[in-house]
Amino acid sequence: MKFLDFLNKEKCVILDGAMGTELERRGSGDKCVANLTHPEIVESIHRDYNTAGSKGAISNTFSMSRLYMETHNVEADVEEINRAGVELARNAVGDNGYVLGDIGPTGGMLEPYGTYKEEDFYKTFKEQASILAGSGVDCFIIETMFDLKEALSALRACKEFSEIPVIVSMAFQTNKNGGRTMMGNPAEECAKRFAEEGADAVGANCGEVGHLEMAEIVSIMRDSTSLPIIAQPNAGKPKVEGGKVFYMEPELYAEQTLRCYKDGASIIGGCCGTTPEHIKILSELIAKEINNQ
């Protein structure tokens, strides 16, 4: 079954949780090149999330566009590292899940705030999307975007490969004034623009908003489009104690993230700080909620 058919069939599709913080927790070193330096750790993370109940493995390719890699001194071949990310995810889930090709922001800013033109972003996103598509992803996921224009550039680049569905997820700074990204883009406008440009699902992840605030943004988007809504909250804000970083406990995370499902999200996963245990408990809680409906 193709991913889009699966998405339309299920009441809620569970995705995986954080990759970056989990790589750090497992001691992989530089997470940007972990696909090449620590492939066994990357694959084990995907496998653990799949075992925990995730049906969508998001490839470890978030910051692997050429523009990001060149400006952040990531010393690796763009094609090699993206292909490796997809391969590791596919090896981990096999026939028990789907692989979502992850595309994140470039790390730069468009004119007049920065030095880049939209065509620069489009070019780098198109290259990455081409590699991910050629590597066999089931879906693109554009996430943690804070600039609507940049997100649209990525969406248009992915639509060059129109047979592959595209999810677009924004990072919101606040739930006030209709939900706003760092660049001031409102949630309603984001949802409508993405739908107009051919996205297959829209939503929110990461950002500065908590679970209940993200649920409000989900509700706004639910009222703005008929597309499926995705929600991937962080596991709270990190706390450092005794040199160790701690996030929200899995049980509390699952309880609060359930609100996103109740408010209209039908694709749910985790962002920074979440672990396979967070996804396991979340998956079980949502399954229980669905069974009681």
N, C-alpha and C positions, 0 to 999 in steps of 0.2 A: 504494500500500500504506500502511495506517495505521501510525503509529509503533509501536504495541504489537505488531502483526503482524511488523513488521520486527525488533523487539527479540527476539521469540521465535524468529525464523528464523535470525538471525545468532549465531555463536559468540561474537563480541565486537563491540560497537558502539563506535566511536571518536567521542568528543565533542571539542569545541574546547578551547583552553587559556585562559589568563588574559585578561580584558578590562581590568581596572583598571591593572595594571602595563604592559600593552601600550599603553594610551592615554597613560600618562605617558611611555613611551619614545618615542612618536611625537609628543609635544608638543601634546596636545589641550587642555591647561589643566584646567579643572574637570571631572573625569570624570563627576560626578553629572549634569551637564546637557549632556554631549557629544552626546547624541542630537539636541539642538536647535542647539547652537552649532558642532559639528564633525561633522555627519552623514556627510560623505564619509570621515572617518577611521574612524568606527565601522563603516561598511559595508565599507571596505577590509580591516579586521581580520577581520570575518566571512568575507569572500571569500578571504583568504589562508589562514585555517584550513581552509576547505572545500577549497581546492586542495591543502592539505597532507594531506588524507585524512579530515578530520572529516565525519561524517554528521549531526551534531547541533549547530546553532548556538544557543548560549544567549544570549537577548536581553540587552541592556545595560539591565536593569531591576532589578538586584539590590537597590538601596536606594531604590526608587521607590514605597514604600507611603506613604500620607498621613502616618502617624504619624512615620515616619523623616524625611520631608521637612520637616515642620513643626518637629520638635525639632532638626534640624540645619541649619535656615535655607536649605534648597534652594529657590530662588525659581523655581518652574516650576509649570505646571498638571499635576496628577497624571495625568489622562487623556491629555493631549497627549504627555507624555514617555514614558508606557508604550506608547501606540500607535506612537509614532515608533520606539521600540526594537524592537518586533516587525516593523514595516515594513522597517527597515534590514536586519534579519537575513534576512527573506524575500527582499528584493531581491538579497541577496548569494548565497544558496544556490539560489534558484529551485527547479527540480525535482530538484536533485542533493543534497537533504538535508532535514532536518526542523528546525523552529524550536521550541525549548524556552523557555517563558516563565519567566524567573528571578524567584524570590521569596526575599529574604534576611531576616535578623532586623530587628526594628524599631529596635534600638539602645537599647531600654528594658528594664526588668526587672519581672517580675511580683511582686505582693505575696507574702511579706512583705519581700523584698529590695528591691523598688522600689515604685512608686506605681500600677502598672497592674493591672487585673483581666483575666482571660482573655477576657472579652467585648470588652474594648477591642482586644486583639490580633486576635480573630476578626473584628471589624468592619472593621479596616483591611486585613486579609488578604483578606477577601471582596470588598472594593471593588477591590483590585488584581487579584485573580483574575478578577473579572468583566470588567475592562478587557482583560486579556490574552486571555481566552477570546473576547471579542467582536472582538479583533484577529486571531484566526485561528491561535493557537498549536497545535502538534500535541501538546504535552505540557507539563505544569507541572514545574518543578524547584525544589524548596524546598531551599536549601543553606546551609552554614556556620552551622547552628543549634547552639547549645551548651546550650539548655534544652529538655528533652523536652516540657514543657508548651507552650512557645511553638511548637515544631515541630508538635505535634498540633493546635494552634489553626489553623495555616496549612493543614495537611492537611485538616482538616474544612471549612475555607473553600473549598478547591479542589474538594472532593468535592461541593459544590453544583452543580458542572458535571461530573457523573459520567461523561460520555462521553469526557472528556479524561483520559488517564492521568496519574498523579502519581508523581514520583520524590522521595524525601526523603533528604537527606544531612546527617549531623551532623559537627561539627568536634570532634575528640577532643584532649584535653589530654595524655593518656598512654595507652599500651597496657597498662599494668600493671593488676592487679585486674580483669581482664576488659574493659579498655578503658574509660576514663572521660572524659566531657565536663567542661568547667569547672564545671558544676553537679553533677557526680558521677553523671550518668546512665550506667549500664553499656551496652556495645554490645549485649549479648544482649537486654536489656529494650527498648532502642530498636527493634531489628529486629522483635521480637515485637509490640510495641504498634503500630508502623506497619502491620504486616501485618493485625492485627486491625481497624484503622481503614480498611482499604481501599487502602493504598498499592500501587503496581504495581512499584516497585523501591526498594531502600533501600541505604544505604551511608555513605561517609565522604569528606570533602574538607577541604582547608586544615588548620587546627588546628596543634598543636605537635608532632605526630608526624611522623617521617620516613617514607621509603618502606617500609622493612622493617617498621617498627612498624605502618604502615597495613595492610600485607599481613596482619599478625597479626589486626587488627581485622576485615578482610575475612573471614578464616577463621572467626572467632567468629560473625560474622553469617551466613556460609554454613551453619554448623551450627545456626543458630537459626531459619531460615526457608527456604522453597523459592522465594522471590521472587528475581529477578535482583539482583545486587549491583553498586553503582557505586563506583568509586574515582577520586578526582581529587587526587593529591598536589601539594604545592607543589614548585617547583624548588629545594629546599633553603632555607636561611636566607640572606637577602641580606647581601652584604658590600660595604662602601663603600670604594673606592680612588680617590684623586684626584678626589673629588667625583662619581664615577660608581658606580652600583649594579650589582653583578654577582650572578648566580644560577648554579646548577648547569649545567654544559654539557649540551647536548641528548643526546649519546651516553650519558653516565652516567645522566642522568635516565631515558632509555628503558630502559636495562639494569635499573635498580632498580625501575622501575614495572612491568616485566614480571612481577615477583614477585607483584604484586597479581592479575594475570591467572591465574597458576599457582595461586594460593591461592583462586580462586573468583569473581573479579570478571568480569562479562560486559559491563559498560559502563565505559569508561575514558577519562578526559580529563585535563586539567591545571588546576592552580589557580595561585596567585600566582607570578609570575616566569617562567611558561612562555610560549613564543612559537610561531608557526607552525612553526619549525624543530624545536622539541621534539616537536610533534605529528606532524610528517612522519616523523621517525625512529622515534618510538614506534609509529605506524601500520604502518610497514614491518616493524618487529621483531615485532609481534604477528601480522601476516599470515604472516611466515616461520614463527613458532612454530605457528600453526594448520595450515599446509601440511605441517609435519613430523610432525604428530600421526597 
